[in-house]
């Protein structure tokens, strides 16, 4: 997970932004908003093009997280065809989803940002930052595990 955090920070520095939409603009990634059923978004590498699809029914914060998650797939799993894996194999791709979530969390919620709110509860952080409480908990767990269980 430390490698994923380093990668997210490196990408943020390279593109001078933690906004996944700004990053994909700088990379010439094709962004497609569509009515998706059963998924919030997905990444596709097709004919040497990076394409991110996002469900247009999602809120702005959900779209931002999904975009960051799909960027995680782009950087971490470019050669993996998750749609093929889901429909044609019995392989479990949970690991890839967890890694993409971790990338999104590290990109969107740097440690310094959470340190500003160290007196807040997880629920308060979720409301302030606009992300689901589960996402905030994953980030706080990652920080705690790195610090050996200490709080922020």
C-alpha positions, 0 to 999 in steps of 0.5 A: 500500500505504501507503493500505491501511496507513493504513486498517487503522490507522484501523479499529483505532483506531476500533474500539479493536482489531486483532481482526477479530472484535471489529471486525465485532461493532462493525460489525454484520457477519453472521458465518457459519461453514460447511463451505466447499470450495475457499475459506477464506472470502468476503465478500458484500454482500447486501440491505444486509447485510455477510456474512463466511463462514469455513470452520469447519474452519480453526484459530483463527489461520487464521480470524482471518486470513481474517476480517481478509482479508474485512474488507479486501474489505469496506473496499476492494472493497465493490462488487466481486462476486468470486464473479460475477467468478470464475464469469462473467468472465475478469477477473483479481481477483488485485489485489483478493486482494493488497489484502485480504491486505495489509489483513489483514497491516497490521491483524493485524501492526502495525509496533510488534508486529514491532519487539518481535521484531526479533532473530527469524527469519521462521520464529521470528516465524511460530511466535511469532505463529501465522501462516504464514511467508508472511504474515510475509514479506509484512509484512516485505517491506512494511516493508523497501520502505517503509524503502528496504530496511532491516531492522527 
